[in-house]
Amino acid sequence: MTLYEEIKEMIKAELALDDEVVVPEAHLQDDLGADSLGLLNLAEAIDARYGLQLQGDDLVDIANVGELVKLVESKIALKS
């Protein structure tokens, strides 16, 4: 499973979404309906899975799912 697929599954689980709406271009808040609690839960799920220190606020400025994947990739790279 790729990083994108793993993050997509987390987004679907945390925000209770269907598979077809979670695409790289989808904006977390505008398109997927993530509120501050949803973003916080998503950040915690990513932290737990990858051992990163994301905050819900880190996700507020993310434009879309693709950028979230890039952010997680960069944090993983910095960690290793």
N, C-alpha and C positions, 0 to 999 in steps of 0.2 A: 504494500500500500504506500503510495507516495505521500509526501507531507501535505500536499493540497487535499488529497482524499481524506487523510486523517483529520485535518482541520475542518473540512466540509462536514464530516460526521459529527464533530464536536458542536459545530454551529447548528446542525439539524437537531441534535439532542437538546442543547441548551435553549434554543429558541422555538422548539417544536415546529419545525418546518419540513416541507416536502422536499425531496431530492432535486426536483427540476428548478426550484427557485434559487437554490444556492449555487451560483455561478461566479466565476472570478470577477465579473463586472458589477455584481450586486453590492450596493452600499449597505453596510451593516444596519444603519439606523433608518435611512429613507426607504430602502427597498425591502429589507428583511424585518423591519420593525423592532430592532433591538433598542431597549430602553437602558437606562443606567444600570439597573440590576442585571439585565441580560448581559450587558458588556462586562460587568464585574464577574458574573458566573462564568462567562466564556474565558476571561483572563485567568480565573482560578483553575479552570479545566486545562488550559494550555500550560499553566505553571506546573500542575500536578503531572501531566504527561511528559513534559520535556525538562522539568527542573529549572524553569526560567522565572525571572522576577518581573512579570508583567502586572500592570495595574489596570483597572477599568478605564482610568483616564488615558492610558496609552492608546486605547482602542477608539476613543472619541475622535481623534484626528485622522484615523485611517479612512481612506476614501472608499475602499471596497475590499472584497474577500481576497483578491489577488495581492493587494498591498499588505494585508494581514499575513498572508503566507510568506511574503518577502521579509516582513519584520521578524517573524519567527525564525526563518532561515538565517537571518543576520545575527540574531541573538544566540542561536545554536552554534553558529560559526565562531562567535566571540568567546563562547563558553569552552570550546575545545582547544 
